[in-house]
Amino acid sequence: MSWERVRGHTAALTTFRTAIARGRLGQAYLLVGPDGIGKRLFATELAKALLCERPPAPFVACDHCPSCAQVQAGTHPDVFHLCTPDGKHELPVAEMRGFCTQMAFKPTRGIWKVGIVEDADDFNEESANCFLKTLEEPPPGSLLLLLATGTDRQLPTILSRCQVVRFSPLRPEEIRAVLADQGVVDPAQVDHLIRLSGGSVARALALNDESFWKVREQLIDGLLAPRPNFVELAGVWQRFYEEAGKETTGQRLRVSLVIGFLVEAIQQALRLSLGADVAGLNESEEARLRAFADRLGPDRLLELIDRCVEADFHVERRVQLILVVESVLEQFTRPSVASR
């Protein structure tokens, strides 16, 4: 049945169910939450529930009728998706004009037309202003769903015309269920992926990839060495994120994952420098982390963590990825605070 694929997000589902039951469904919603937690899947299931030809219950899709199949395949004539093109860091106004033109027509079948803006974070001033007319005067029977990581990147004029629905990171048991659906059942591996996922299914699944751990080993070994080869390490990191393909979402995720394990390694070094035990390290790893901590000192390690967190923020804000990579690696070349 529809909605069974959506893990968590009960509050968001209740919001829409209540609105439908009361006949008060709005025309524009901003779905806000971290990347990789299921906002796109939720929007797809919502479109299916509205357009299903044989719903078994109110606001539930049958998953078998032609309409459900077309929504799932991305070919339904009354469902339109707007995404930032590959290689672009902002949503071009030309793409927005085409989307708004499609939304202006009457529904081909039924009474609903659904527009899903998958990259609302990527609006620039031109595309946002172009979208305003559609938001101010939505065509009858239209539903606009904007997917974003936060409200801070939206123009006040767009924010004021949307109802905000917030999505939280998934709970461990919800990620565990998704991993089980994908055939990941080894208890130790599942626990490890959940711990590193930050509540994001996309991150958990990306971490379940042997190539990620090979890159992790190369970068950690290189950065903990007394004299790191930063040109070589930058190349390793760049090749890793470019292997995700041209889609910027996949590349950003891979850069963010690398930043995450760098932060984890620095935190382990910091705990060792302060005399704390760190579970899960072998003798070689512990020795290298201790030497790294001794070279930099606690203050410099804390500064490194701050710079990595800042770099991850720039990844979310669509800064050119090679600049993020170089800025992170450059931090490891700086001397300790005490030696300045």
Secondary structure, 3 states (H helix, E strand, C coil): CCCCCCCCCHHHHHHHHHHHHCCCCCCEEEEECCCCCCHHHHHHHHHHHHHCCCCCECCECCCCCHHHHHHHHCCCCCEEEECCCCCCCCECHHHHHHHHHHHHCCCCCCCCEEEEECCHHHECHHHHHHHHHHHHCCCCCEEEEEEECCCCCCCHHHHCCCEEEECCCCCHHHHHHHHHHCCCCCHHHHHHHHHHHCCCHHHHHHHCCHHHHHHHHHHHHHHHCCCCCHHHHHHHHHHHHHCCCCCHHHHHHHHHHHHHHHHHHHHHHHHHHCCCCCCCCCHHHHHHHHHHHHHHCHHHHHHHHHHHHHHHHHHHCCCCHHHHHHHHHHHCCCCCHHHC
